Amino acid sequence: MDSALYVMWHRQIKEYFRNKQRLIVSLVQPLLFLIAFGFGLGNSFQSSGNFNYIQYLLPGIVGMTIMMSSTMGGMSLIWDKKFGFLKETLVAPVSRINLLFGRCLGNATTSVFQGLIVLFLGYFMGFRIFNWSMFPLIILCMFFIALLFNLLGTSLAAKFDDMQSFPSIMNFLMMPMMFLSGAFFSTNNFPKVLQFIVKINPFDYCVSLLRFVISGIETNLLLDFMVVGILILLLGFLGTRLFNRMEV
C-alpha cells in the first residue's frame, strides 16, 4: 500500500476514535429515526410486503447513518484548510490522488463502523440478519456506499472554505435524498413525478442494495451495483480534478 494513502487512512481513523463525543452524537439521529419509525409507523404498517416492518426499515436507517457520516466527512477537509494541515500535505512530494483517496477510505472505514453499530442496535428492536453467510458482503456493500458519499462530501468540500455553510448545504442535499427514497417506506404509491425523482436518486439504489444483503428483500442487484459503481468512478474523477486544482 502506498505510504501516503496509508498515512491519510490511518490519520482519519485515529482522529475519529479520539473524538468520543463525535461518535456518540453521530448515532443520536439514526437512533431517533429508528425508534420513531420502528415503534411509531411500525405499529401502523406492521409489515412491508412479506417482511416485518423493522426488517424493511433497518437497512434504510443503516444507509442513512452511512450517508450522513460520509458526506459530513468533508468537514475534516475544511478544518484542515483552516488550520494549515492541508497546505502541509499538498506541498509534500506525494500524489494528490493518494491524499484524496486516503482521506476518503479512512472516513469510509469509520462510516462502516457507525453503520455496524446501528445494525446491531436493531437487534434490541427485534431485527435479525436474514443470512449470516452474507455478512462479508454486507460490510463490502456498506464500504462502497460510504466511499461513494465520502467522495461526494470531499468533492464539495474542495470548493468550500466556510465551515458554517457546508453543513447546511449537505443537509439540503441529504434530506431530499433520504425521504425521496425507499429508506423508510415504500415509494410504490408515490405520484409519478416523485417516482421519477426516486429513480434518479442514487441513495434509493444504495438502500435497495443494503436491503437485499441485510434483510433478503429482492431487488435488481445488477442495476444497484452498476449505479453505485458508476457514481464512485464519476465522483472519483471529479474529486481528483477538484483536489488537483486546490491552491497551496
N, C-alpha and C positions, 0 to 999 in steps of 0.2 A: 504494500500500500504506500502511495506517495506520502512523504513525511508531512507536507503542508496540509494535505487532505486529512490525515490522521490527527494532526495537532488541532485543527479547527473543529473537527468532530469531537475530540476529547474535551476541548475547551467549552463547547456548548453544553455538553453533558455535565461537566463539573459545575458550571455556572448555574445550571438548573437545580441540581441536588443541593447546592449550598443555600439556595433560597427556599426554605421550607414554607414560608408564607405564600410564595407563588404557587407551590404545589397545592396547598390547601384551598386557596382562593379559586384556582382554575377548576377545581372539582365541585365547587358550590353550585354553579349554574346548571351543569349536567344533572346533578342530583335533584335539584329543584324541579327540573323538567321531568325527570324520571318519576318522582313522587307525584307531581301534579297530573301528568298524563296517565301514569300507571294506575293510581288509585282513583283519579277523577274520571277521565274518559274511559279508563279500563272497565269501570263498573257499568258504563253506559253501552259500550260497544261489545264487551265480553270477548269478542273474537274478531279476527280478520281472516276471512276465508275459512280454512280448516285449522287455523292456528290460534292459540291463546293470544290475547292482545299483547301481553308482556313479551311474548316471543317475537311478535311483529315489531314492537316498539323499541326494544333494547338495542338492536343493531343501528337504528336511526340515532339513538342517543350516543352510542359509541362513535358513530360517524360525525355527529355534531361536536363531540369533545375533541376529536382529532382535527377537524377543520378549524375550530376556533383556536386551539393551541398552536396549530401550524401557521395559520395566517398571522396571528399576533406575534409569531416568532420574528417577523420583520422588524419589530420594535427594537430588538437587540442590535440590528444593523444601524438604526438611527442613533441609539445610545453610543455605539462605537464611533459614529461620525462626530457626535458632540464632544466626546471625551478623548478623542485623538487616537484610540486604538486602531481604528480602521486605516488611518493615514500610515501608521507604522507597518501594518500588514501589506498595504498596497505598494509601498516602496521596496518591500522585500523582493529578492530575486527569485520569486516563485510564480507559478502560473496563477492568474486570477481565477481561472476556471476551477482550479483545485480549492482556492479560498472560498468561492461561491458554494461549490457542492459540499465542501467540508462543513460549512455552516448549516446548509440545508439538511444534510444527512444527520448531523448532530441533533438539530431541532426535531427532525422526523423521528429519531430514536426516542426522545423524551415524549413526543406526542403519542407514540405507540404505547409507552409505559402508562400514560394517563388513560388511554383507551382501555387498556387491560384492567386497570383499577375499576373503572366504571363497569366493565364487562362482569367482573367477579362480584361487584356490589349488587348486581342484578340478581344474584342467587338468593339474596335475602328477600326478594320480592317474588320468588317462585320461578325465575328464569332458569332454563337449563340449555347448555350447548347440545345440539341435537346429535353431533357425531364428533367425539374427541379425536378421532383419527384425522380430522380436518384442521386441528389446532395449528400445525405449522403453516397451513395455507391461510388461516385467519390472520396470523401475525404478518405474513407476506403481503396480504391484501391491505391490511392496516398500514403497513410501511409505505406501500406505493401511494396510497391516498394521502398519507402525511407528507410524503415527498412532493406530491402534486401541489398541495396547498402551501407548503413551505416555499416552493419556487414562486408561487403567486404572491405571497406576502413579501418575500425578499425582493422580487422584481419591482413591486410597487414602492417598497421602502427605499430602493435605489434612487427613486425620483423625488423623495420627500426628505425634508430636514426638520419639519415641525413635529415634535413628539405629541402635541395636543391634537392635531388634525388627523394624524394617521389612524388612531383607534376609531375615530368617528367614521372615517372613510371605510375602514374594514368592516365595521358593524353595518354600515349602509349596504355593503355588498353581501355580507353573510346572512343577515336576517331574511331577505327575499329568497336566497338560495335554500335556507332551511325550511321555510314554510311553503315555498312553491316546489316541494319535492315530496316523495313518499316517506319522509323520515318519521312523521308522527301519525299519519293516517293515509288511507288510500286516496289516490287522486282520480280514480275512475269516474267519479261523479262531478268533477270539476267542469266548468264551462269550457267549450272548445278552445277559446282563446288562452285560458290558463293551462289547459292540457298541452297546448303548443309550447308555452313557456317552460313547462315541466320537461318536455322532451329536449329542449336545448339547455337545460340546467345540468351542468356536469355533476353537481352534488347528488342528483337523483340516481345517476348511474353508480356512484360510489356507494350509496345506501343499498341499492339493489344487489351489488356485489357482496357487501357485508352481510346482508340478509340471507343470501344463499349459503355462504360459508359458515355463518353462525347459527342460523335457525333452520336452514334447509328449505327455505321458500324459493320455489323455482323462479328463474329469471333467464333472460337472454345473456348467458355468461360470456359468449364471444363478443357481443356488442359492448358489454360493460368493460371488459378488459381492453378492447380496442379504443374506446373513448378515453379511459384513464391513461393508457399508454401513449396515445397520440398527444394528449394535453401535456403530459410530462415532457415529451420531446419538444413541443412548441414552446412551453414556458422555460424549459432548459435553454433553448436557443435564444429566446427573448431576454431571459435573465442574464445570460452570458454577455450579450451585446450591451445591456444596460450597465452591467458591472464593469465591463472593459472601458466604458465611456466615463466612468466616475473619475473626477479630478482628485488628485492628491492634495 
